[in-house]
Amino acid sequence: MRTISYKTYLDKIYGCFIGKAVSGNIGAPYEGIKMPLELTFKQEMIDCTLPNDDLDLQVLWLDVLEQKGEHFTVLYLFSGRICRDAQKL
């Protein structure tokens, strides 16, 4: 079995998160287009943060895990802070 250090693990997770955030920003204006695209990179593609439902849900789950650990119930999601905050939106 291959092992890596915790620092290397965190670096890989961080790289995945940043890659998903950047690709979400770059691809958001083209979501739903069903044909190959040839895009030229522009700095402004990553200089802003666009709404990204995929990434937002992952950040929400991370928040739940940080608050409750892996042992949380659906009752926490529906009756706790998460539900009340979502209703404000």
C-alpha positions as CSV (number, residue, x, y, z in Angstrom):
1,M,0.0,0.0,0.0
2,R,1.3,3.5,-0.9
3,T,1.3,6.1,1.8
4,I,1.7,9.9,1.6
5,S,2.3,12.5,4.2
6,Y,-0.6,14.5,5.6
7,K,1.0,17.7,4.1
8,T,1.1,16.1,0.7
9,Y,-2.5,14.9,1.1
10,L,-3.7,18.4,2.0
11,D,-1.8,19.9,-0.9
12,K,-3.5,17.5,-3.3
13,I,-6.9,18.2,-1.9
14,Y,-6.3,21.9,-2.1
15,G,-5.2,21.6,-5.7
16,C,-8.4,19.7,-6.5
17,F,-10.5,22.3,-4.8
18,I,-8.8,25.2,-6.6
19,G,-9.0,23.4,-9.9
20,K,-12.7,22.8,-9.5
21,A,-13.3,26.5,-8.5
22,V,-11.3,27.8,-11.5
23,S,-12.9,25.4,-14.0
24,G,-16.3,26.3,-12.6
25,N,-15.7,30.0,-13.2
26,I,-14.3,29.4,-16.7
27,G,-17.1,27.0,-17.7
28,A,-20.1,28.7,-16.1
29,P,-20.9,31.0,-19.0
30,Y,-21.0,27.9,-21.3
31,E,-22.9,25.5,-19.1
32,G,-25.5,23.6,-21.1
33,I,-23.8,24.0,-24.5
34,K,-23.6,20.6,-26.1
35,M,-20.7,21.0,-28.5
36,P,-16.9,21.1,-28.2
37,L,-15.6,24.6,-27.3
38,E,-12.2,26.0,-28.0
39,L,-11.6,28.6,-25.4
40,T,-8.6,30.9,-25.0
41,F,-7.5,31.5,-21.4
42,K,-8.0,35.1,-20.2
43,Q,-7.0,36.2,-16.7
44,E,-10.5,37.7,-16.1
45,M,-11.9,34.2,-16.3
46,I,-10.5,33.5,-12.8
47,D,-10.5,37.0,-11.4
48,C,-14.1,36.8,-10.3
49,T,-16.2,34.4,-8.5
50,L,-19.4,33.3,-10.2
51,P,-22.2,31.3,-8.6
52,N,-21.3,27.6,-8.8
53,D,-23.9,25.2,-7.4
54,D,-21.6,22.3,-7.6
55,L,-18.8,23.9,-5.6
56,D,-21.3,25.6,-3.2
57,L,-22.8,22.3,-2.2
58,Q,-19.3,20.9,-1.5
59,V,-18.5,23.8,0.7
60,L,-21.7,23.3,2.5
61,W,-20.9,19.7,3.2
62,L,-17.4,20.7,4.4
63,D,-19.0,23.2,6.8
64,V,-21.3,20.4,8.2
65,L,-18.4,18.0,8.6
66,E,-16.3,20.7,10.3
67,Q,-19.1,21.5,12.7
68,K,-20.5,18.0,13.4
69,G,-17.9,15.5,12.2
70,E,-19.0,12.5,10.2
71,H,-21.7,11.6,12.8
72,F,-24.5,14.0,11.9
73,T,-28.2,13.3,11.2
74,V,-30.7,14.6,8.7
75,L,-32.4,16.3,11.7
76,Y,-29.3,18.5,12.0
77,L,-29.6,19.5,8.4
78,F,-33.3,20.3,8.6
79,S,-33.6,21.8,12.0
80,G,-30.2,23.3,12.6
81,R,-28.2,26.3,11.5
82,I,-28.0,25.0,7.9
83,C,-31.7,25.2,7.3
84,R,-32.2,28.5,8.9
85,D,-29.3,30.1,6.9
86,A,-30.7,28.6,3.7
87,Q,-34.1,30.2,4.3
88,K,-32.5,33.7,4.4
89,L,-31.3,33.3,0.8
